[in-house]
Amino acid sequence: MEQMIARFPEQLQDALRLVEGFTYHKHSHPLRQVLISGLGGSGIGGHFVQELVADACKVPIFVNKGYDAPRWVGRHTLAICSSYSGNTEETLSVFDQIAPTGAKVVCVTSGGQLLERARVQGFDAAVLPGGWSSPRACLGYSVVAQLGVLRAARLISGRIFREIEAARKLLAREQEDIRKRAQKLAGFLADKFPVLYCADTREAIAVRWRQQINENAKMLCWHHVLPEMNHNELVGWRDPQPRIAAVWLRHRDDHPRTAVRMDIVKEIVEHFAGASIEVYSKGKTPAERTFYLIHLGDWVSFYLAQQRQVDPVEIRVIDYLKAELAKIG
């Protein structure tokens, strides 16, 4: 896992080269919406795509994380099925449902049943490099490939790829500092229950941190976004919670009112939480700031695993679940 995380800047570079050679067959109908379907490490890529091009994509983007496709999927839909292994049963279920709808279907995968079904039915596929033992470590490939599909469909421009290249350079330049910062954060969180808070426009970052802490460090945590948590969860902060550490994932360009809310809520929460810490992103563009916090969070989860003396790659409980599901058929 340490090697996979360390290679993240190189992965972004490789992914940017990969999408340049992507072949996309033009769809016969105008596209009016995008559906991205995937789960876990493959599904979170869709959320990052949704947020990174929210102000640039010409049509709305919806992210689906289940067995069923929305009924509105049809010939005016670009449907991206994302599964690194190509064998995610929920994503395969969605693929089978959307295949006959007339939607423009594109698969993002390294192989497996998804790639096989795409080729049999004549759908485009962005084929990712195989051999990675942990699909969650392939986020760079997933995000960039999905963005490549949107560009090929002429729903976004190439600007985001220039921003991702700048983000790659930032991560390569800041790698040592990011690791030191992550080690300190892991020490701060090691014996705590992390609660992650961020602006609603950057929720994918909090989800990524939560998922990485879950899988790599084998820890429970939760997240919420502002301003929504001001209308519900805030009232739950009433009793002392000495084991909880509130982590505020922040950006200098958060909405001004959201930033003010976060300042006030932080003061309230600190009366009850056992610990509280602000984590600011670095970078000039939203893409740079996003990938900076992605990389920082990945390292935090790795160092938490070290402190807890657990294997960050091992996911035996998920393997058990899949085995039990396979018995049922």
BELMOHU-V759487 format. One record per residue. N is the residue number from 1. OMEGA is omega in degrees with one decimal (999 if undefined). NEAR is the number of other ideal C-beta (glycine too) atoms within 8 Angstrom. D_FIRST is the distance of its C-alpha to the first C-alpha in Angstrom with 1 decimal. Layout:
n=N omega=OMEGA near=NEAR d_first=D_FIRST
n=N omega=OMEGA near=NEAR d_first=D_FIRST
//
This chain:
n=1 omega=178.0 near=11 d_first=0.0
n=2 omega=-179.8 near=6 d_first=3.8
n=3 omega=-179.5 near=6 d_first=5.4
n=4 omega=178.8 near=10 d_first=5.0
n=5 omega=-178.9 near=12 d_first=6.1
n=6 omega=-177.8 near=7 d_first=8.4
n=7 omega=-175.3 near=8 d_first=9.8
n=8 omega=176.7 near=14 d_first=10.9
n=9 omega=177.6 near=12 d_first=14.5
n=10 omega=178.7 near=7 d_first=14.8
n=11 omega=177.6 near=11 d_first=13.8
n=12 omega=178.5 near=16 d_first=16.6
n=13 omega=179.3 near=10 d_first=18.9
n=14 omega=-179.6 near=11 d_first=18.4
n=15 omega=178.6 near=13 d_first=19.0
n=16 omega=176.2 near=13 d_first=22.1
n=17 omega=-176.5 near=8 d_first=23.5
n=18 omega=-175.0 near=15 d_first=22.8
n=19 omega=178.1 near=14 d_first=24.9
n=20 omega=-179.0 near=6 d_first=27.7
n=21 omega=-177.6 near=6 d_first=28.4
n=22 omega=178.2 near=11 d_first=28.3
n=23 omega=-176.9 near=5 d_first=31.5
n=24 omega=178.1 near=9 d_first=33.0
n=25 omega=-175.6 near=5 d_first=36.4
n=26 omega=179.3 near=4 d_first=38.6
n=27 omega=-175.2 near=8 d_first=39.4
n=28 omega=-179.4 near=4 d_first=43.1
n=29 omega=176.8 near=8 d_first=43.1
n=30 omega=-178.5 near=4 d_first=42.2
n=31 omega=-176.3 near=13 d_first=38.9
n=32 omega=176.9 near=6 d_first=39.4
n=33 omega=179.8 near=12 d_first=36.0
n=34 omega=172.3 near=15 d_first=32.4
n=35 omega=174.4 near=15 d_first=30.5
n=36 omega=-176.7 near=15 d_first=26.7
n=37 omega=179.4 near=17 d_first=25.6
n=38 omega=-178.5 near=18 d_first=22.1
n=39 omega=176.2 near=9 d_first=20.0
n=40 omega=-178.8 near=10 d_first=16.7
n=41 omega=176.8 near=14 d_first=14.1
n=42 omega=-178.3 near=15 d_first=17.0
n=43 omega=-178.3 near=13 d_first=19.6
n=44 omega=176.9 near=14 d_first=18.4
n=45 omega=178.6 near=16 d_first=18.8
n=46 omega=178.4 near=15 d_first=22.4
n=47 omega=177.7 near=12 d_first=22.9
n=48 omega=177.1 near=14 d_first=21.6
n=49 omega=-179.7 near=14 d_first=24.0
n=50 omega=-177.3 near=12 d_first=26.7
n=51 omega=-175.5 near=12 d_first=26.5
n=52 omega=-177.8 near=12 d_first=26.0
n=53 omega=-178.3 near=13 d_first=29.1
n=54 omega=-178.3 near=9 d_first=31.1
n=55 omega=-174.5 near=3 d_first=33.8
n=56 omega=-176.6 near=8 d_first=33.8
n=57 omega=-174.7 near=11 d_first=33.6
n=58 omega=-178.3 near=4 d_first=37.1
n=59 omega=178.9 near=10 d_first=36.5
n=60 omega=178.7 near=6 d_first=34.8
n=61 omega=178.2 near=13 d_first=31.2
n=62 omega=178.7 near=9 d_first=30.5
n=63 omega=-176.0 near=11 d_first=27.1
n=64 omega=-177.9 near=11 d_first=27.5
n=65 omega=-180.0 near=8 d_first=25.2
n=66 omega=-178.1 near=6 d_first=27.3
n=67 omega=-171.3 near=6 d_first=29.3
n=68 omega=175.2 near=7 d_first=32.3
n=69 omega=176.2 near=12 d_first=33.1
n=70 omega=-178.3 near=8 d_first=35.5
n=71 omega=-176.6 near=4 d_first=39.1
n=72 omega=179.7 near=6 d_first=39.6
n=73 omega=-179.0 near=12 d_first=37.4
n=74 omega=-172.2 near=8 d_first=39.8
n=75 omega=177.5 near=8 d_first=40.9
n=76 omega=-177.1 near=9 d_first=40.2
n=77 omega=165.9 near=16 d_first=36.6
n=78 omega=-177.2 near=16 d_first=33.5
n=79 omega=179.4 near=15 d_first=31.1
n=80 omega=176.3 near=14 d_first=27.5
n=81 omega=-174.2 near=17 d_first=25.6
n=82 omega=175.2 near=17 d_first=21.8
n=83 omega=-177.2 near=17 d_first=19.6
n=84 omega=-179.1 near=14 d_first=16.7
n=85 omega=-174.7 near=10 d_first=17.5
n=86 omega=-176.1 near=14 d_first=21.1
n=87 omega=178.8 near=9 d_first=21.8
n=88 omega=-169.4 near=13 d_first=21.5
n=89 omega=178.0 near=8 d_first=24.9
n=90 omega=-179.2 near=10 d_first=25.7
n=91 omega=176.4 near=15 d_first=25.2
n=92 omega=177.3 near=13 d_first=27.2
n=93 omega=178.7 near=10 d_first=29.9
n=94 omega=178.7 near=15 d_first=30.2
n=95 omega=-178.0 near=15 d_first=30.3
n=96 omega=179.8 near=8 d_first=33.2
n=97 omega=-175.4 near=10 d_first=35.0
n=98 omega=-177.3 near=16 d_first=34.8
n=99 omega=-177.9 near=10 d_first=35.5
n=100 omega=-173.6 near=4 d_first=39.3
n=101 omega=-175.0 near=12 d_first=39.7
n=102 omega=177.6 near=6 d_first=40.2
n=103 omega=172.0 near=13 d_first=37.2
n=104 omega=-174.6 near=10 d_first=35.4
n=105 omega=175.5 near=13 d_first=32.2
n=106 omega=-179.7 near=14 d_first=29.1
n=107 omega=175.4 near=18 d_first=26.0
n=108 omega=-171.0 near=17 d_first=22.5
n=109 omega=174.9 near=18 d_first=20.5
n=110 omega=-178.9 near=13 d_first=19.0
n=111 omega=176.7 near=10 d_first=21.7
n=112 omega=-176.7 near=11 d_first=22.7
n=113 omega=-177.9 near=8 d_first=25.8
n=114 omega=179.3 near=17 d_first=25.6
n=115 omega=179.4 near=14 d_first=25.9
n=116 omega=-179.7 near=10 d_first=28.6
n=117 omega=178.6 near=13 d_first=30.6
n=118 omega=-178.2 near=15 d_first=30.4
n=119 omega=179.1 near=9 d_first=31.8
n=120 omega=-175.5 near=6 d_first=34.5
n=121 omega=173.7 near=8 d_first=35.7
n=122 omega=179.3 near=4 d_first=35.5
n=123 omega=176.7 near=10 d_first=33.0
n=124 omega=176.8 near=11 d_first=30.9
n=125 omega=170.5 near=11 d_first=27.2
n=126 omega=-172.6 near=15 d_first=24.5
n=127 omega=-178.2 near=7 d_first=22.4
n=128 omega=176.1 near=13 d_first=18.8
n=129 omega=179.1 near=8 d_first=17.0
n=130 omega=173.8 near=6 d_first=15.8
n=131 omega=178.1 near=5 d_first=13.3
n=132 omega=-174.7 near=11 d_first=10.1
n=133 omega=-177.9 near=5 d_first=9.1
n=134 omega=-179.4 near=10 d_first=8.1
n=135 omega=180.0 near=10 d_first=11.0
n=136 omega=178.4 near=10 d_first=10.1
n=137 omega=-177.2 near=11 d_first=7.8
n=138 omega=-175.4 near=13 d_first=11.2
n=139 omega=-179.8 near=14 d_first=13.3
n=140 omega=177.0 near=11 d_first=14.8
n=141 omega=-176.1 near=14 d_first=16.2
n=142 omega=-177.6 near=17 d_first=17.5
n=143 omega=-175.9 near=13 d_first=19.3
n=144 omega=179.3 near=15 d_first=20.8
n=145 omega=179.0 near=15 d_first=21.9
n=146 omega=175.3 near=16 d_first=23.6
n=147 omega=177.2 near=16 d_first=25.3
n=148 omega=176.7 near=12 d_first=26.4
n=149 omega=179.2 near=16 d_first=28.1
n=150 omega=178.1 near=14 d_first=29.9
n=151 omega=179.6 near=13 d_first=31.1
n=152 omega=177.9 near=8 d_first=32.3
n=153 omega=178.8 near=11 d_first=34.2
n=154 omega=177.2 near=4 d_first=35.7
n=155 omega=174.9 near=11 d_first=34.7
n=156 omega=176.8 near=12 d_first=32.9
n=157 omega=179.4 near=6 d_first=33.5
n=158 omega=-176.8 near=7 d_first=31.2
n=159 omega=-176.1 near=8 d_first=31.0
n=160 omega=-179.8 near=13 d_first=27.6
n=161 omega=174.7 near=12 d_first=26.1
n=162 omega=177.9 near=8 d_first=27.6
n=163 omega=178.0 near=12 d_first=26.2
n=164 omega=175.9 near=14 d_first=22.6
n=165 omega=176.2 near=11 d_first=23.2
n=166 omega=177.5 near=13 d_first=24.4
n=167 omega=178.1 near=16 d_first=21.3
n=168 omega=179.3 near=13 d_first=19.1
n=169 omega=178.2 near=9 d_first=21.4
n=170 omega=-179.0 near=13 d_first=21.1
n=171 omega=179.0 near=15 d_first=17.3
n=172 omega=-179.1 near=8 d_first=17.6
n=173 omega=-174.1 near=6 d_first=20.5
n=174 omega=-171.0 near=10 d_first=19.2
n=175 omega=-176.9 near=10 d_first=15.7
n=176 omega=179.4 near=6 d_first=16.7
n=177 omega=178.6 near=7 d_first=18.7
n=178 omega=-179.5 near=13 d_first=16.1
n=179 omega=178.3 near=9 d_first=13.8
n=180 omega=179.1 near=8 d_first=17.0
n=181 omega=179.7 near=9 d_first=18.0
n=182 omega=178.8 near=13 d_first=14.9
n=183 omega=178.1 near=10 d_first=15.3
n=184 omega=179.3 near=8 d_first=18.9
n=185 omega=178.8 near=13 d_first=18.2
n=186 omega=176.6 near=13 d_first=15.9
n=187 omega=179.3 near=9 d_first=18.7
n=188 omega=-173.6 near=10 d_first=21.2
n=189 omega=-166.9 near=11 d_first=19.6
n=190 omega=-176.9 near=9 d_first=18.5
n=191 omega=-176.6 near=3 d_first=21.7
n=192 omega=172.9 near=11 d_first=22.6
n=193 omega=-174.0 near=9 d_first=22.6
n=194 omega=171.1 near=12 d_first=21.3
n=195 omega=-172.8 near=13 d_first=23.7
n=196 omega=177.5 near=13 d_first=22.8
n=197 omega=178.6 near=15 d_first=25.7
n=198 omega=176.0 near=14 d_first=26.1
n=199 omega=-176.5 near=14 d_first=28.7
n=200 omega=-179.1 near=10 d_first=29.3
n=201 omega=-178.7 near=8 d_first=28.8
n=202 omega=-174.9 near=13 d_first=25.1
n=203 omega=-178.4 near=13 d_first=24.1
n=204 omega=179.5 near=12 d_first=21.2
n=205 omega=179.0 near=13 d_first=19.4
n=206 omega=177.8 near=15 d_first=20.1
n=207 omega=179.2 near=11 d_first=19.1
n=208 omega=177.8 near=14 d_first=15.7
n=209 omega=-178.5 near=18 d_first=15.3
n=210 omega=-177.9 near=12 d_first=16.7
n=211 omega=-179.9 near=12 d_first=14.6
n=212 omega=176.5 near=14 d_first=11.3
n=213 omega=176.7 near=15 d_first=13.0
n=214 omega=-170.6 near=11 d_first=14.3
n=215 omega=-176.5 near=11 d_first=11.3
n=216 omega=-176.0 near=13 d_first=8.5
n=217 omega=-179.7 near=13 d_first=11.4
n=218 omega=-179.5 near=8 d_first=13.9
n=219 omega=170.2 near=10 d_first=16.5
n=220 omega=169.3 near=5 d_first=19.4
n=221 omega=175.2 near=12 d_first=20.5
n=222 omega=177.6 near=7 d_first=22.7
n=223 omega=172.2 near=13 d_first=23.7
n=224 omega=-177.0 near=11 d_first=27.0
n=225 omega=173.6 near=12 d_first=28.6
n=226 omega=12.7 near=14 d_first=31.7
n=227 omega=-173.3 near=10 d_first=34.5
n=228 omega=-176.4 near=9 d_first=34.2
n=229 omega=176.6 near=12 d_first=33.2
n=230 omega=-176.3 near=9 d_first=36.4
n=231 omega=-179.5 near=6 d_first=38.4
n=232 omega=-172.3 near=8 d_first=36.9
n=233 omega=-178.3 near=7 d_first=34.1
n=234 omega=-178.5 near=10 d_first=35.7
n=235 omega=179.0 near=6 d_first=38.5
n=236 omega=177.6 near=6 d_first=36.1
n=237 omega=-176.0 near=11 d_first=35.5
n=238 omega=-177.9 near=5 d_first=38.6
n=239 omega=177.0 near=4 d_first=37.7
n=240 omega=179.8 near=4 d_first=35.7
n=241 omega=-172.1 near=9 d_first=32.0
n=242 omega=-178.2 near=5 d_first=30.9
n=243 omega=-176.2 near=7 d_first=27.4
n=244 omega=172.8 near=13 d_first=26.6
n=245 omega=178.0 near=14 d_first=25.0
n=246 omega=-179.5 near=13 d_first=25.9
n=247 omega=-176.4 near=13 d_first=23.5
n=248 omega=-179.8 near=12 d_first=25.4
n=249 omega=-168.4 near=14 d_first=23.5
n=250 omega=178.6 near=13 d_first=26.2
n=251 omega=179.9 near=10 d_first=27.3
n=252 omega=-178.1 near=6 d_first=30.5
n=253 omega=172.4 near=5 d_first=31.7
n=254 omega=178.2 near=12 d_first=31.4
n=255 omega=-175.6 near=7 d_first=34.8
n=256 omega=-179.5 near=6 d_first=37.3
n=257 omega=176.2 near=7 d_first=38.4
n=258 omega=179.1 near=12 d_first=34.9
n=259 omega=177.7 near=11 d_first=34.2
n=260 omega=177.5 near=8 d_first=37.4
n=261 omega=-177.5 near=11 d_first=36.6
n=262 omega=177.9 near=14 d_first=33.2
n=263 omega=-178.0 near=8 d_first=35.0
n=264 omega=-178.5 near=8 d_first=37.5
n=265 omega=177.9 near=13 d_first=35.2
n=266 omega=178.4 near=12 d_first=33.0
n=267 omega=179.8 near=8 d_first=36.2
n=268 omega=-176.4 near=10 d_first=37.0
n=269 omega=-176.9 near=11 d_first=33.6
n=270 omega=174.5 near=9 d_first=33.5
n=271 omega=-172.4 near=7 d_first=36.7
n=272 omega=-177.4 near=11 d_first=34.8
n=273 omega=178.0 near=13 d_first=31.1
n=274 omega=-179.9 near=8 d_first=29.9
n=275 omega=-179.3 near=9 d_first=28.0
n=276 omega=-179.7 near=11 d_first=27.6
n=277 omega=175.6 near=10 d_first=25.8
n=278 omega=178.1 near=7 d_first=25.9
n=279 omega=-179.4 near=11 d_first=23.0
n=280 omega=176.5 near=7 d_first=24.5
n=281 omega=173.9 near=12 d_first=22.9
n=282 omega=177.1 near=8 d_first=23.8
n=283 omega=-177.5 near=12 d_first=25.2
n=284 omega=-176.5 near=4 d_first=28.5
n=285 omega=176.4 near=9 d_first=27.9
n=286 omega=179.8 near=8 d_first=26.4
n=287 omega=178.5 near=13 d_first=23.7
n=288 omega=-178.3 near=14 d_first=22.7
n=289 omega=179.7 near=13 d_first=22.8
n=290 omega=-177.3 near=16 d_first=20.8
n=291 omega=175.6 near=15 d_first=17.9
n=292 omega=-178.7 near=16 d_first=18.1
n=293 omega=173.4 near=13 d_first=17.6
n=294 omega=-176.1 near=13 d_first=14.9
n=295 omega=178.1 near=13 d_first=12.8
n=296 omega=-179.7 near=13 d_first=14.1
n=297 omega=177.3 near=13 d_first=13.3
n=298 omega=178.8 near=13 d_first=9.6
n=299 omega=177.2 near=13 d_first=9.6
n=300 omega=-178.7 near=15 d_first=12.1
n=301 omega=179.1 near=15 d_first=10.2
n=302 omega=-178.6 near=14 d_first=7.5
n=303 omega=172.7 near=13 d_first=10.6
n=304 omega=177.4 near=15 d_first=12.5
n=305 omega=178.3 near=14 d_first=10.3
n=306 omega=-178.2 near=8 d_first=11.0
n=307 omega=-179.9 near=9 d_first=14.6
n=308 omega=178.6 near=10 d_first=15.0
n=309 omega=176.1 near=4 d_first=13.7
n=310 omega=179.8 near=8 d_first=11.8
n=311 omega=-177.4 near=5 d_first=8.9
n=312 omega=-179.4 near=11 d_first=6.5
n=313 omega=-173.6 near=7 d_first=6.2
n=314 omega=176.5 near=6 d_first=10.0
n=315 omega=-173.8 near=7 d_first=12.5
n=316 omega=-176.5 near=6 d_first=15.7
n=317 omega=176.1 near=6 d_first=18.1
n=318 omega=176.9 near=7 d_first=17.4
n=319 omega=178.0 near=8 d_first=17.9
n=320 omega=179.2 near=8 d_first=21.0
n=321 omega=-179.9 near=8 d_first=22.3
n=322 omega=179.9 near=8 d_first=22.0
n=323 omega=179.4 near=8 d_first=23.8
n=324 omega=177.3 near=8 d_first=26.5
n=325 omega=-179.5 near=8 d_first=27.0
n=326 omega=178.4 near=7 d_first=27.4
n=327 omega=-178.4 near=6 d_first=30.1
n=328 omega=178.3 near=5 d_first=32.1
n=329 omega=999 near=3 d_first=31.8
//
